[in-house]
Amino acid sequence: MDMKLVELQIALPKTYDAGKIQSDVHYYPQLAQSQLAEATKKQMERARRQVTEKRTSANVGREQKQQRVIHIKEKQSTL
């Protein structure tokens, strides 16, 4: 099965394209999985920060309320 030079010019690029497609098909699930893992990681970090911020603001509010109560008690004891 002899191939002429012109036939080789056509066959080699197709072989490269087929190899590229096969490589893409092989690595696509890994790529998709890593992208999904990264997105999940970012979403969890965002949720963790949101919970931390809520806890911090709740603590600040509680501390301010306690300070007001202490201040009112001090005022009442001086009267």
N, C-alpha and C positions, 0 to 999 in steps of 0.2 A: 504494500500500500504506500506508494510514493506520493508525497504531497509536493505540489508545486509551490514556489515562493509566494505567489499570490494567495494561495489557500492558507499558507502559514500566517500571512498578514491578517487574515480574517479570523483564523482559529485562535491565535494567541490572545488577542483582546477578549474574546468570549470566554476563554479559560480564566483569565484574570477576573472578569465580571462574575463568573460562576463562583470562584473562590471567595470573592468579596461578599457575595450574597450568602454563601454558606457560613462564612465567618460571622456576619451580622446576625443570622438566624441562631447561631450557636451562642453568641454572647448577649443577645437581647434579653433573655430572662434574668441574667445576672445584673445587667444594667438597670432593668426595671425594678428589680428587687432592691438594689442599692439606693435608687432614687426614692422608692417608697419608704425605705428605712430612714433615710435622711429627712423626708417630709414628716414622718411620724415623730422623729426625734425633735424637730423644731416645734411641732405642735405640742408635744409633752412639755418642752421647756417653757413655751408660752403659757400653758395652763398652770405650770408650777409657779411661774412668776406672778400670775394673776392671783393665785391663792395666797401667796406670800404677801402681796400688796394689800389684799383684803384683810389679812390677819394684822398687818402692821397698822393699817388705818383703824381697825377695830381697837387695837391696843392703845393707840393714841387717843381715841375718843374715850375709852375707859379711864385712862390716866387723867385726862382733862376733867372728867366728871368727878373723879375722886379728889382732885385738887380743889374743885369748886365746893365739894361737900366739906372738906377740911377747912377751907376759907370761911364758909358760912358758920361752921361750928366754932371757929376761933372768934368770929364777930359776936356770936351769941354769948360766948363765955366772958367776953369783955364787957358786955352790957350789964 
